Amino acid sequence: MNPKVSIVVPIYNMEDYLDRCLQSLLGQSLREIEIIAVNDGSRDFSLELLQKYARQDSRITIIDKANGGVSAARNDGVLAARGQYIGFVDPDDWVHESMYEQLYHAAAEEDSDIAMCTYVREFETHSKEKRFDMPDKQTYRADELQAKMLRRLVGPLKEELAKPENLDAWGTVWSKLYRAELIKDHGLKFMDLAVIGSNEDTLFNIHAFYYAKSFVFLNRPLYHYWRSNTESITSTYNPALQYKFDRLYAAIQSFISEKQLNDEYRTAFNNRISMNVLGLGLNIMSEGRAASFGKKLKALHKLLHGDKVKQSFKQFDTSYSPLIWKAFFVCAKIKFSLAIYVMLIGINWMRKRNTGRIAVETGSNLASGNGHESRRIRNHADELLSSNGSKQNSV
């Protein structure tokens, strides 16, 4: 009998975290699972650890392949999956013991193509629950699913602009279960990070939600998302990130045109481009001491005067933004590069204060060294405007 849930885990040099991750998966209250561990050419002892666990539990299947990046690893895992539903877990994270039981039963009860839970952001010394202003359980179907979720994945509108921290909160793949037929019948695949630089999960979800007929959301923090990073500022700088984002934008724009989506989607897409100025700006600032003030300022000037950014800010409505973001986006809108430079310094200070980390996580090659930390490449607003408070780390 095929398992109820297949869990795909892409792994590259994760020996320090694998025990925690695999133990949380093997300890799931839903026993009818398979764990597809895709060793993506690890150079440490990740493969040996996987083999040890596989000898102890037949539910683990190992795919040992040459290094190809997180997207290729996930795609290979999907091809091997035998479950009714497919989930994704990153190897430095862990899950609540009943996460997949709750998601599977919710999906089965609602006959949903996609089920989703919320998550806890785990730092070295504390945890922050990511809260959503939603009921404990919410189901969307057909046109409502498109209006409520697909458009939100493309970008925010109106009141949603007040919470930049939620820009990609809905786009994660590791907080979800997908009906296997939804992925396989429509040939859904993760796009290579070497091409788009980031947000391969949001792009995947845009296509998944377009084809999905039903969706159930559980407002329960069942996934633990590890945010600790000891990388230095200079090592995380990605000089090609802006060019890769242009390819990401082209992919989303092509989707909107191909599916003949309405103007609301185009407005949401332009809002995404405007908000991503924060992440791209932080990437510029992360070049380190070797880059002079003048060089960084010039790069920010070039970013703000780019055609896509200029066009997106023409219709960006800052009236919904909280004060701290209103100042940032107004300065970006009028292309005040020096003010943006100063504010980005302040933003880095706030991030260090709120999270205890110095690293600016904007490159595609972070802790794993191979783009397996793509979900860390966000607009970082969640580290600045969290109203969720902190608690002792739940590791």
C-alpha positions as CSV (number, residue, x, y, z in Angstrom):
1,M,0.0,0.0,0.0
2,N,1.3,3.4,-0.9
3,P,2.0,5.9,2.0
4,K,-0.5,8.6,2.8
5,V,2.2,11.3,2.7
6,S,5.6,11.5,1.0
7,I,8.0,14.0,2.6
8,V,10.8,15.3,0.4
9,V,13.9,16.5,2.1
10,P,16.7,18.1,-0.1
11,I,20.1,17.8,1.7
12,Y,23.4,19.4,1.0
13,N,26.1,19.5,3.8
14,M,23.6,19.3,6.7
15,E,25.2,16.9,9.0
16,D,24.8,19.3,12.0
17,Y,21.0,19.4,11.6
18,L,19.9,16.1,10.2
19,D,19.4,14.3,13.4
20,R,16.9,16.9,14.7
21,C,15.1,17.0,11.4
22,L,14.8,13.2,10.8
23,Q,13.9,12.4,14.4
24,S,11.0,14.9,14.1
25,L,9.8,13.2,10.9
26,L,10.2,9.6,12.1
27,G,8.3,10.6,15.3
28,Q,5.2,11.7,13.4
29,S,1.9,10.5,14.8
30,L,0.9,9.8,11.2
31,R,2.8,6.5,10.7
32,E,1.9,6.0,7.0
33,I,4.6,8.2,5.6
34,E,7.7,7.9,3.5
35,I,10.7,10.2,3.8
36,I,12.5,10.8,0.5
37,A,15.9,12.1,1.5
38,V,17.7,13.6,-1.6
39,N,21.4,13.8,-0.9
40,D,22.5,16.5,-3.3
41,G,26.2,15.7,-3.6
42,S,27.0,16.5,0.1
43,R,30.7,16.7,0.9
44,D,30.2,16.1,4.7
45,F,28.8,13.1,6.5
46,S,25.2,13.8,5.6
47,L,25.0,10.6,3.4
48,E,26.4,8.4,6.1
49,L,23.8,9.8,8.6
50,L,21.0,9.1,6.1
51,Q,22.2,5.6,5.6
52,K,22.3,4.9,9.3
53,Y,18.7,6.1,9.7
54,A,17.6,4.2,6.6
55,R,18.9,1.0,8.1
56,Q,16.8,1.6,11.2
57,D,13.6,2.6,9.5
58,S,12.4,1.4,6.1
59,R,10.3,4.5,5.6
60,I,13.4,6.4,4.5
61,T,14.3,6.3,0.8
62,I,17.7,7.8,-0.1
63,I,18.3,9.4,-3.5
64,D,22.1,10.0,-3.8
65,K,22.8,12.4,-6.7
66,A,25.4,14.8,-8.1
67,N,25.1,18.3,-6.8
68,G,22.3,20.2,-8.7
69,G,20.7,22.6,-6.3
70,V,17.7,22.6,-4.1
71,S,15.1,22.9,-6.9
72,A,16.5,19.9,-8.8
73,A,16.7,17.9,-5.6
74,R,13.0,18.6,-4.8
75,N,12.0,17.8,-8.4
76,D,13.8,14.4,-8.1
77,G,12.1,13.8,-4.8
78,V,8.7,14.4,-6.3
79,L,9.3,12.0,-9.1
80,A,10.1,9.3,-6.6
81,A,7.1,10.1,-4.3
82,R,4.4,7.4,-3.9
83,G,2.2,9.1,-1.4
84,Q,-1.3,10.5,-1.9
85,Y,0.0,13.9,-0.7
86,I,3.5,15.4,-0.9
87,G,5.2,17.7,1.6
88,F,8.6,19.4,1.7
89,V,10.9,19.9,4.7
90,D,14.2,21.7,4.8
91,P,16.9,19.7,6.6
92,D,17.8,22.3,9.2
93,D,14.1,22.6,10.3
94,W,11.9,20.3,12.2
95,V,8.1,19.7,12.6
96,H,5.6,19.2,15.3
97,E,4.9,15.6,16.0
98,S,1.3,15.8,14.7
99,M,1.9,18.2,11.8
100,Y,1.3,15.7,9.0
101,E,-1.5,14.0,10.7
102,Q,-3.3,17.3,11.1
103,L,-2.7,18.4,7.6
104,Y,-3.5,15.1,6.0
105,H,-6.8,14.7,7.9
106,A,-7.8,18.4,7.1
107,A,-7.0,17.8,3.5
108,A,-9.0,14.5,3.4
109,E,-12.0,15.9,5.3
110,E,-12.2,19.0,3.0
111,D,-11.1,17.1,-0.2
112,S,-8.5,19.8,-0.6
113,D,-5.7,19.9,-3.2
114,I,-3.5,21.9,-0.8
115,A,-3.4,22.1,3.0
116,M,-1.3,24.6,5.0
117,C,-0.3,25.3,8.6
118,T,1.6,28.2,10.1
119,Y,5.1,28.2,11.6
120,V,7.5,29.2,14.3
121,R,10.7,31.1,13.5
122,E,13.4,29.6,15.6
123,F,16.5,31.7,16.5
124,E,19.4,30.5,18.6
125,T,18.1,32.0,21.8
126,H,14.3,32.4,21.3
127,S,11.3,31.7,19.1
128,K,8.8,33.9,17.3
129,E,5.5,32.4,16.2
130,K,4.3,33.7,12.8
131,R,0.7,34.6,13.3
132,F,-1.9,35.1,10.6
133,D,-5.1,37.1,11.1
134,M,-7.3,34.2,10.2
135,P,-9.7,31.7,11.9
136,D,-8.4,28.4,13.2
137,K,-9.5,26.7,10.0
138,Q,-10.4,28.3,6.7
139,T,-11.3,26.6,3.4
140,Y,-11.4,28.2,0.0
141,R,-12.7,26.7,-3.2
142,A,-12.9,27.5,-6.9
143,D,-13.1,31.3,-7.6
144,E,-12.6,32.2,-4.0
145,L,-9.4,30.3,-3.9
146,Q,-8.1,32.2,-6.9
147,A,-9.1,35.6,-5.5
148,K,-7.9,34.9,-1.9
149,M,-4.8,33.0,-2.5
150,L,-3.5,33.0,-6.0
151,R,-3.5,36.8,-6.3
152,R,-2.0,37.1,-2.8
153,L,0.9,34.9,-3.9
154,V,1.5,37.2,-6.9
155,G,1.6,40.2,-4.6
156,P,-0.2,42.3,-2.0
157,L,-3.0,44.8,-2.5
158,K,-4.5,47.6,-0.3
159,E,-4.5,46.7,3.4
160,E,-2.1,43.9,2.7
161,L,0.5,46.5,2.0
162,A,0.4,47.4,5.7
163,K,2.2,44.2,6.5
164,P,5.4,43.8,4.4
165,E,6.3,40.9,6.7
166,N,3.6,38.8,5.1
167,L,4.9,39.3,1.5
168,D,6.1,35.7,1.2
169,A,4.6,34.2,4.3
170,W,2.0,32.4,2.2
171,G,4.5,31.3,-0.5
172,T,6.5,28.7,1.5
173,V,6.3,25.1,0.4
174,W,7.5,23.5,3.6
175,S,4.3,24.6,5.5
176,K,2.0,22.7,3.0
177,L,0.8,19.4,1.8
178,Y,0.0,19.0,-2.0
179,R,-2.2,16.4,-3.6
180,A,0.3,14.3,-5.6
181,E,-1.9,14.4,-8.7
182,L,-1.9,18.2,-8.6
183,I,1.9,18.3,-8.9
184,K,2.4,15.3,-11.3
185,D,-0.6,15.8,-13.6
186,H,0.3,19.4,-14.3
187,G,4.0,18.8,-14.4
188,L,4.8,21.4,-11.7
189,K,8.5,21.9,-11.1
190,F,10.7,24.1,-9.0
191,M,12.7,26.6,-11.1
192,D,16.5,26.6,-10.8
193,L,17.8,29.2,-8.3
194,A,20.8,29.7,-10.5
195,V,18.3,31.3,-12.9
196,I,15.9,33.2,-10.7
197,G,18.0,33.7,-7.5
198,S,15.1,33.4,-5.0
199,N,11.4,32.7,-4.4
200,E,11.4,29.4,-6.2
201,D,8.8,28.3,-3.7
202,T,6.5,31.2,-4.3
203,L,6.7,30.7,-8.0
204,F,5.9,27.0,-7.6
205,N,2.9,27.9,-5.5
206,I,1.6,30.4,-8.0
207,H,1.3,27.6,-10.5
208,A,0.0,25.1,-7.9
209,F,-2.7,27.4,-6.7
210,Y,-3.8,28.2,-10.2
211,Y,-4.6,24.6,-10.9
212,A,-5.9,23.8,-7.4
213,K,-9.6,23.5,-6.8
214,S,-9.6,23.6,-3.1
215,F,-7.4,24.7,-0.2
216,V,-7.6,24.3,3.6
217,F,-5.6,26.5,6.0
218,L,-5.0,25.5,9.7
219,N,-3.9,28.5,11.7
220,R,-1.7,26.4,13.9
221,P,2.2,26.7,14.2
222,L,3.3,23.2,13.4
223,Y,6.5,23.8,11.4
224,H,9.7,25.0,13.0
225,Y,11.8,27.2,10.7
226,W,15.4,27.6,11.8
227,R,16.7,31.1,11.2
228,S,20.1,31.0,12.8
229,N,23.0,31.8,10.5
230,T,26.6,32.5,11.4
231,E,27.6,33.6,7.9
232,S,29.4,36.9,7.6
233,I,28.1,39.9,5.8
234,T,30.7,39.8,3.0
235,S,30.2,36.1,2.3
236,T,26.4,36.5,1.7
237,Y,26.7,39.3,-1.0
238,N,25.3,38.2,-4.3
239,P,26.3,40.5,-7.1
240,A,24.0,38.8,-9.6
241,L,20.9,38.9,-7.4
242,Q,19.2,41.8,-9.2
243,Y,19.7,40.2,-12.6
244,K,18.2,37.0,-11.3
245,F,15.3,38.8,-9.8
246,D,14.6,40.3,-13.3
247,R,14.3,36.7,-14.5
248,L,12.0,35.9,-11.6
249,Y,9.8,38.9,-12.5
250,A,9.8,37.8,-16.1
251,A,8.5,34.3,-15.1
252,I,5.7,35.8,-13.0
253,Q,4.8,38.3,-15.7
254,S,4.7,35.6,-18.3
255,F,2.4,33.6,-16.1
256,I,0.0,36.5,-15.7
257,S,-0.1,37.1,-19.4
258,E,-0.3,33.4,-20.4
259,K,-3.2,32.8,-18.0
260,Q,-4.9,36.1,-19.0
261,L,-5.3,37.3,-15.4
262,N,-6.9,40.6,-14.8
263,D,-5.4,44.0,-13.9
264,E,-5.6,43.3,-10.2
265,Y,-2.9,40.7,-10.6
266,R,-0.7,43.2,-12.5
267,T,-1.1,45.8,-9.7
268,A,-0.2,43.1,-7.1
269,F,2.8,42.1,-9.1
270,N,4.0,45.7,-9.3
271,N,3.6,46.0,-5.5
272,R,5.8,42.9,-5.1
273,I,8.5,44.6,-7.2
274,S,8.3,47.7,-5.1
275,M,8.5,45.8,-1.8
276,N,11.5,43.7,-3.0
277,V,13.6,46.9,-3.1
278,L,14.2,46.2,0.5
279,G,15.8,42.8,-0.1
280,L,17.8,44.0,-3.1
281,G,18.9,47.1,-1.1
282,L,20.1,44.9,1.8
283,N,22.0,42.8,-0.7
284,I,23.8,45.9,-2.0
285,M,24.7,46.9,1.6
286,S,26.0,43.5,2.4
287,E,29.0,43.8,0.0
288,G,31.1,44.6,3.1
289,R,33.9,47.0,3.9
290,A,35.7,46.5,0.6
291,A,32.9,48.4,-1.1
292,S,33.1,52.1,-0.5
293,F,30.2,54.3,0.5
294,G,30.2,55.8,-3.0
295,K,30.0,52.4,-4.7
296,K,27.1,51.3,-2.6
297,L,25.3,54.6,-3.1
298,K,25.8,54.3,-6.8
299,A,24.4,50.8,-6.8
300,L,21.3,51.9,-4.8
301,H,20.8,54.8,-7.3
302,K,20.9,52.3,-10.2
303,L,18.4,50.0,-8.4
304,L,15.9,52.8,-7.8
305,H,16.2,54.2,-11.3
306,G,15.7,50.8,-13.0
307,D,12.8,50.6,-15.4
308,K,10.9,47.9,-13.5
309,V,11.3,49.6,-10.1
310,K,10.4,53.1,-11.4
311,Q,7.3,51.7,-13.1
312,S,6.2,49.7,-10.1
313,F,6.4,52.7,-7.8
314,K,4.3,54.9,-10.0
315,Q,1.2,53.0,-8.7
316,F,2.5,51.9,-5.3
317,D,0.2,53.3,-2.6
318,T,2.1,54.1,0.5
319,S,-1.0,55.3,2.4
320,Y,-1.5,51.7,3.8
321,S,2.1,51.5,5.1
322,P,3.1,51.8,8.8
323,L,5.2,54.8,9.5
324,I,8.6,53.0,9.4
325,W,7.8,51.5,6.0
326,K,6.0,54.6,4.7
327,A,9.3,56.6,5.1
328,F,11.3,53.9,3.3
329,F,8.9,53.4,0.4
330,V,8.3,57.1,-0.1
331,C,12.1,57.7,-0.3
332,A,12.3,54.8,-2.8
333,K,9.4,56.2,-4.8
334,I,11.1,59.6,-5.2
335,K,14.5,57.8,-5.7
336,F,16.2,59.4,-2.7
337,S,19.2,57.1,-2.7
338,L,21.1,58.7,0.3
339,A,18.0,58.4,2.5
340,I,17.6,54.7,1.5
341,Y,21.3,54.1,2.3
342,V,20.9,55.5,5.8
343,M,17.7,53.6,6.4
344,L,19.2,50.3,5.3
345,I,22.0,50.8,7.9
346,G,19.2,51.3,10.5
347,I,17.3,48.3,9.2
348,N,20.4,46.1,9.6
349,W,20.8,47.4,13.2
350,M,17.2,46.6,14.0
351,R,17.5,43.1,12.5
352,K,20.6,42.4,14.6
353,R,18.8,43.7,17.7
354,N,15.6,41.6,17.0
355,T,17.3,38.4,16.0
356,G,20.8,38.4,17.4
357,R,22.2,37.9,14.0
358,I,24.6,40.1,11.9
359,A,24.4,38.3,8.6
360,V,22.4,39.8,5.8
361,E,20.9,36.7,4.2
362,T,20.4,37.8,0.6
363,G,22.7,35.6,-1.4
364,S,21.6,32.3,-3.0
365,N,24.5,30.5,-1.3
366,L,24.1,30.7,2.4
367,A,24.5,28.1,5.1
368,S,24.4,25.2,2.7
369,G,26.7,26.8,0.2
370,N,24.4,25.7,-2.6
371,G,21.3,27.6,-2.6
372,H,19.5,25.2,-0.3
373,E,18.7,28.2,1.9
374,S,16.7,30.0,-0.7
375,R,13.8,30.5,1.7
376,R,16.1,32.8,3.7
377,I,16.1,35.3,0.8
378,R,13.1,37.4,1.7
379,N,12.4,41.1,2.3
380,H,13.4,40.7,5.9
381,A,10.4,42.7,7.2
382,D,9.4,39.8,9.4
383,E,12.4,40.5,11.5
384,L,11.6,44.2,12.0
385,L,7.8,44.5,12.6
386,S,7.0,41.3,14.4
387,S,4.1,41.9,16.8
388,N,4.2,38.3,17.9
389,G,6.6,38.6,20.8
390,S,9.3,36.2,21.7
391,K,9.5,33.1,23.8
392,Q,12.2,30.7,24.9
393,N,13.6,28.6,22.0
394,S,11.5,25.5,21.5
395,V,14.4,23.3,20.3
